[in-house]
């Protein structure tokens, strides 16, 4: 932690899809660097991000979203990508991938390079928010004065709580008791200190702990019996034993009140947290892989929440906070709106959330007089949103969120009766959704120079790899899908669901750009541009380089169209799904 502490911008790293070691995440600890960032009052923790061994050229922004979000939740808030490599040639595709074998391929000739800003806007919004205020945690985990290895990120720690590691410098120079909490100068407040390898402890450390305990600190750890240093002489060891006997008892398991504070030993951290009445900061459904981080600014609490679930999921999160109201901030779009489905109970606030595949959201709590619309929502009798702690519901092939709000206007993507339950009362809303399939009869056009026809008509949407033309089957780049159709009427709201897209979609309707999506669900609100009569859709879909690189392995020398230092091997022939796959459905909500 000390060398992070003297850095202007501490920096760590994380690899995609995992570290090149049998230790995996153990080999690349983030929490040590994050702790130093918090305790040494640094605003940013940088990370060499998404370092990769074995470039496949099937990578795209959504490939690494789960990994980046996970490390945001660990404490990273400033990404330094590995690698943007220099390709001096201007006429080669896709170009260098740095050393031929290593580095996430961020090169200017990437197929998806024109959409970098759409991706980096998402990253920048999250990074900005995560650089605000102070990190919030309950536990300081002291490294110890005698240890054989630093702690690892995957070391066990109770769910629902967060921690920072603590080194000797911070312990001695910056720790004090303030308002009944363990305060770190120019940093946050904590409730408890855990000790590691504490059977051997420096006298200076024990003296500092004694002062903290007498003034109200709570400590968990084994009784010090000796010093790891020859600097502590016989008189020092005698004093160490005296203080140790003062703070600890003689039983194997116990707790002792000393001054205003307590010392626990022989107990699990979970049990001590319960005994001290320290409730979890966040309670998530046990079966879900959900990660979060909590920051506090002067007038608000900020939680970044990320899912590592591949399936869309609706869930309830319970936050250790009350007398505030929640907002939902979406870093994909920049949208901010009041949460609709939430409740307060037993000094906690429970919020119902909808997370897409590997989705994330920012929940912001601040003082306001806003009230929840409901605490539970049912659709045709089945619960679709609920604020009860531990509740969750996966969705297999349906878009999430099932319920949408435009400010206070409620929309649903399925027909039926929706019932909003709140304080024993029910509010019912009947929703009618008419669907029109747009899966058939599209015109496709391609970038020039890749042996594809200028345009092609297809009777039904499917992956490009399922078409007969070899050049189309192996095409990499941007495909423009065009379709015109007539409507006799529209709904109050009109939603276009593209279904499955490989990999990035840019939607135009009647000559107006609707937006770009690089992460599912590929669902667009086109209410303001759809019209009675003739309509024209243009869907610009970009896939990755891999299929074309595989195709190029079959071309003779002198006729190849690509160059990179690390193309697929000749025995690698399996293609990646590509293009607009669907089903594409137009939904009229009434």
N, C-alpha and C positions, 0 to 999 in steps of 0.2 A: 504493500500500500504506500510505503514511503516514496518510492520513485514515481508512482502515479501522482502523489501529493505535490511533488515539486515540478511537475509538468504543467505547462500552460494549458494544454489540452490533452488530458489522459487518453490513451488509445489502447484498445484491445482488438480482438478479431473473432470472426465466426465463419465457418466454412459451409459450402453447399455441395451436396446435400448433407454431408457430415464431415467431421475432421478426418484426415487421412491417417487414422491410428485406431488400433483396437480399443483404445480408451475412449474414442469418439468425443463426446462432450466433456469428459473429464480432462481431456488434454487442452482444452481451450476455455479456461474459466473466465466468466464475465463478471460474476458477483464481486470478486476481489477489486476489480477496477471500478465497478459501479460504487462500491462502498467508499473507496478513496475519493471518487468524484463528489459524493454526498458530504462526507465528513471534512474534506479539505475545501469545501465551498467552491467547487468548480461548476460552471454552468453546463458544460458539455462533456459527454463521454463519447469519443469517436470510436469507430470500429472499422477495421479492414473487413469489408462486407462481401459475403457470398463467394469467397475464394473457392475455386473449383479445380479438382484434378480430373482430367479426362473430359474435355469439352465434347459435347455430342452435337452441338448446333441445333438442338431442339429446345433450347432454353428461351424463355420469354418472361415478361414481368410477373405474370401470375405464378410461374414456377417457383419463385422465391418469396412470394408474399407471406406465406405461412412462417417462413424462417425469419424474415425481417421483423414481422409483427411480434414473434416470440422473443426476439432480442430487444425490441422496443420495451416489451414488458419486463425484461430483465434489468433495463436501465440504460441501454444504448440510446442516444438521441442525436447522433451526428454520424452519417454514413460516409465512408470513404471506399468507393467501389474498387474491387480488384477484378477486372482490370480494363481501363481504356487504353488499348495498345495502339502504337503508331503504325500506320500503314502508309508509307510514302507514295506507293503507286495509286493512281487515281482511276485506273481502269480494271481493277480486280475485284471479284466478289467471292466471298464476303470479306476477305482480307485476313490479316494476322490475328491469331488468338494468343499471342504472347508465349514465346518459348515452345509453341507447338503442342503444349499439353496442359497448361495450367491457366486459370483465370476465367471468370465468368465473361463471356464474349461481348463486351460493350465496345463495339466498333461502329464507325459511321456508316458502313454499308450493311448493317443489320437490316433485315426486312422491316422490323418494327421501329427503326430509329426515328421515323417521323412522329411517332407517338410517345417519345421519351418524355415530353412535357406533361402528358396526361398521367404518366406514372410518377414522375418526380413531383408533381403538384401534390399527389397523395402523400408521398414521403415527406415533403417539406411541411405540409400542414401538421402531420403527426410530430415531426421533430420540433417544430416551433412550440407546440403545446407542451411537449415533454421537457422543454428547457425552462419552463416557467415555475416559479415558486420553489418550495422545498419538498423533497421526497419524504413520504410518511411511512414509518415502520414502528414496530413494537419492541424488537429485540436487537441488542448489540451482542455479537458473538466474538468474544476476545480470542485472538489468535493463540495466546499463551506465551510463556517465556521459554518454553522448551518443547519444540515440536519437530517431527521428522519430515513433515511435508505440509504444504499449505492446504487449506480446505478445498474441496471440489464442489462444483456447481450442483452436482447431483447428490450430495450428502443429504440425508433425510432432514426434513424440516416440516413442522405442522402446516397442513393446508389452511388457507384463509388468513395467514399472517405473513408479514415481510420482515426482513432483517437487514442489518449492515454488519460487516465484519469490523472489528475494532483492533487497532494496533496499540503498542505501548506509547507512542508519541501522542496520539489523540487522547488516550486514557489519562496520561499525566498532565497534559497541557491544556486540554479543552473540555474536560468533563467536569460537571458540577450538578448539584441538585437545584431545580428551579420549579416552583409551583407543584412540588410533589412528583416531578418527573426528572429523568436523567437527561440533562440538557447538554448538547454539544455546541460549543461556541460557534456562531455563524452557520449553524446547521439545524438539525431537527431535535425533537424530543422523543425519548424512548422510555419504555416501562420496565425493562428487565435486562440484565447482563448475564450471559452464559459464559462459563469458563471451559477451556479446552486444555487437556494435559496439565491440569492444575495441581497434581500431586507434587510437582516441582515448580516453585514460583519464587521470583525475586522478592526480597524483603521490601524494596521500593514499591513494587506492584501491590503487595498485600497491604502496605500502609495506605496507599491510595484507595483501595477497595474498602478498608476500614472506615475512612472518612466518608466515603459515599454511603455506606450502609448506615452509619450513625445518623446521617442526614436524610435517610429515607429510601435509599436504593434497595432494589430486590435483586439478589444474585443467586444463580444456580450453578453448582459445580462441586467437584470433589475437594476434600480438605487438603490444603498444602502441608506437606510433611518435610520437605527439603528444598534447597535452592539448586538451580541448575548451574550456578556460577560460582567460581572460586573467589569472586569479589566479595561475596557474603562470608564473613569469617565466623568464628565460633560464637562470638557475642551476637552477631546478626542472626545466626540460626536459632539462638536461644530466644531472641525477640520475635523471630518469625513464629516459633512454636507458641509463644504466649499469645500473640494476636490470633493465630489460627485457632487456638483453644477458645479464645473469646468469641470468635465468629461461628465456629462449627461445634457440634456436639460430638459424642463418641460413638453413637449408633451408626449402622450402615445406611439407614434412611432417616431423614428427619428435616425439620425446619426450626430455625431459631430466630427469635426477635432480638435485635440488637439496636438500641436507640430507636430511631424512627423506621428503620428498615428491617429486612429479613434476609436470611441466608438459607437456601434449600440445598440439600445434597441427596444423592441416591434416587432421585425422582426423574421421571420423564418430563420433558419440556411441556408437552400437552397438558399434563396434570398440573404443573405449576401455573400455567396460564389460566386454567380453570379455577384453581384455588385463589388466584389473585383477582378473579373476576374480569379478566381481559378477554373480551369476546373477539371472535374473528373479525377482521376488517371487512372481508368479503366472503360470503358463503355462496358457492356455486354447486350445481348438481354433481354429486360424487362421480357419476359415470362419464362425465364430460371432460375433455382435455381443454380446459379454459385457463388462460393466463392473464394477469392484470398487473398494473402498477398504479400507485396512488400518489398524487402530488397536491400540495395545498398552496394557494395564493391568498392574498389578504382577504378577499371576499368570496372565495369559492373553493370547493374541493373538486379535483379532476381525477377521473379514473379512465385509463386506457385499458380496454378489454379486447382480447383476441382469442379466437377459436382455432385450434389445430385439427378440428373435425372436418373431414372431407364432405360430409353431408350437411345441407342446411339444417339449422336447428332453431327452434324457439325455446326460450329458457327464462327462468327467474333468477336474478341475482339479488342477494340481500347485502346491503351496505351498512356499516356501523356508523350511521349518521342520521340525524333527525332535525326537525324544525327548518328544513330546507326543501326545495323542490328541484326535480331533475330535468335537465335538458339532454337531448341526444344530438351529438355532433357527428356528422359523417365526413370523414376525411377524403373519401372518394369523390364527393361532389362539392364539399364545402358547405352543405346545408346544415342549418342549426334550427331545431324546433323543440318545443316543450314535449317531454315524455307524456304519453296519454294513459298508459296502463301501469299504475304504481299504487303503493299504499305505505303507510307508516304503521309500525307495530313494535312495541317493546324497545323503544329507542333505536329502531332500525328503519331504514327505508328500503323496500323491495321494489324492484323495477323489472317489468317483463320486457325482454328484448328479442329481436329477430336477427340472427346472424346467418349470412350466406355461407357457402362452402369456404372454409378458411377465412371467415369474415372477421371484421374488427369494428369497434365503435368507441367513441369517447362519450362518457357520461359525466356531466358537469352539474354539481349541486351548488345552488346559491340561494340566498334569501329572496323569497317572493311570496305573493299571495295566491299563486297558482294551485289549483286543486286537481286531483286525478279525474279523468273521465270515467275510469272503471278500475277494478282490481282483478277482473277476470272477464274473458270473452269466450263465448261458445258459438259454434257454427253448426246449425242443424243438430244441436244437442251435444256435440263433441267439443271439448275444451281446446282452443287454439292458442290462447294466451292466458297466463296465470301468474300471479305474484306470490304464490305459496313457495316458501323456501324448498329447494330441491326439485322443483317441477321442471320438466323439459320434454320436448317432443321433436323427434327427427322427421325430416321430410325426404322421401326418396327421390322423386323426379319432379316435384312441384317447385315452382319459384317461391322463394322466401324473400321479403315478407309476404305473407298471405294477405295481411292488412296493410294498407298504405294511407298516409295522411298528407294532404297538401294544406299546410297550416292546420286549420281545424276541420277541414273537409275530409270525411272518411270515405275510403274506397276499398273495395275488396276485389280480388281476382277470381272469385268463384261465386256462383249463384247460391242463394239460400237465405235462411234467417240467421242474422247475427244478434246475439243478446249480450248487452254490456251490463255486468253485475257490479253493483257498488253499494256498500252499506245496506245490504238486504233488499235493495231496489233493482229492478230490471228495466232496461231500455232496449226496445227491439227495433231492428232495422232490417227490412227486406231488401235484398240486393238481387238484381237480375243482370246476368252477364251473358251476352250473346257472343259466340265465337265463330270466326270465319278462318278456315285453314288457308294459308298462303304457301303451302308446301310444294305446289306444282307449278310448272311452266315459268321458268326463269331464264333470262339471258345472262351469260357470263362473258366478261371480257378480261384480258390479261395484259400484264406488262409486255412490251415488245422485246424480242431478242432471245426468247427461251423455247423456240420451236412450237409454240402453241398456236392454234388458229386465233385470228383477231377476236372473234366472238364464237360462242357456241350456245345452242339452245338445249336445255335439259327439261325433261318432263317431271322430274321429282328431285328435290334437294337430297344430296348425300355427300359424304366425304369425297373430295376430289380423287382420292386414292381408289375409289370404287368405279371411276369412269374408265372407258376402254382406251382412250387416247393416251399413249405412253407419256407424252410431254405434259399433258394436263395431270395425269396421275402423279407425276413427280414434280409438279410445279411448286416453286417456292416464291413467295412475294405477295403482291396485292391482287386480289380478284374482286372485280366489281360485279355485283349481282343486281340486275335491273328487272323491275316488274311493274306493269301498269294494270290497274283494276278499277272497276266502277262500284260506287256505293249509292244506295238509295237513301240511306240515313246513317247518322252517327249517334253515339251515346253521349251522356253527360260528360263522361271521360272516355278516351280511347287509348288503349294500351297495346303496344306491339311487343310480343314476346318472341325473341329469335330462337329460343331453345338452346341447343348446343352450338358453340362457335369455337373454331380452332384457327386463330387464337385471339385476335383483336378485331372489334367491329366498330366501324364508323357509319352512322345512319344519317341519311338524307331523305326527306319526305317533301315532295312537291317543290323541289329546288331549295329547300331550307335545311341547313345542318341542324340535326337534333342533338348529337353528341357522340362521344367516343367511350367505349367500355372495353377494358382489358381484363376485367374480373367478372365472374358471374354474380348475380343473374343478369343476363343480357335482355333486360326489360326496359322499355322506353315509354314515356308518356308523350303521345303525339297529338293530344287533344287540340292544341292550338293551331295545328297545320293540316290536319285531316279535313276533308271536305266532301260534301255530296257531289256525285258525279265522278269524273275521272281523277284518279290519284296515281302518283308515280313514286315508287320506292327505289332508292339506290343504297345498297348495303356494301360497303367496302371492307373486305375481310382480308386480314394479313396473317399468314402462317410463318413458320420458321424455315431456315435454310436446309434442314437435314434432308428432306426428300430430294431436292435438286442435287445436293452433294452426292447422294447415293446414286442418282441417275448418271452423274458425271463420271462415276467409276466405270460405266459401260461405254463411254465415248472413247474413240481412239485418240492417241496423242495428236496434237495439232488441232483437234476439234473440241477440246474441253472448254467449258464456259465459266468454270469457277476456279478459284485458287485460294487455298488457306494452308497454313502450316500443320493443321491437324484435322484432315477430313475423316469421314467414316472409313473403316477398313473395307476391303472388297467383299469380305464375307458378311458384312453388316448390310442386309437388304430389307429389313422390316421397315415399312413406312409409317410415319406419324399421321394421324387423322388431320385433315386440312379443309379449310373453307367453312362455309355456312351449311350446317348439317340439319338444324331444326329439331323438332317441328316448329315452323314459324306460324304463329297464331295471332290474329287480330281480335282484340277483346273490346266490346262495347259495354260499358258499365252504366246501368240505368237504375 
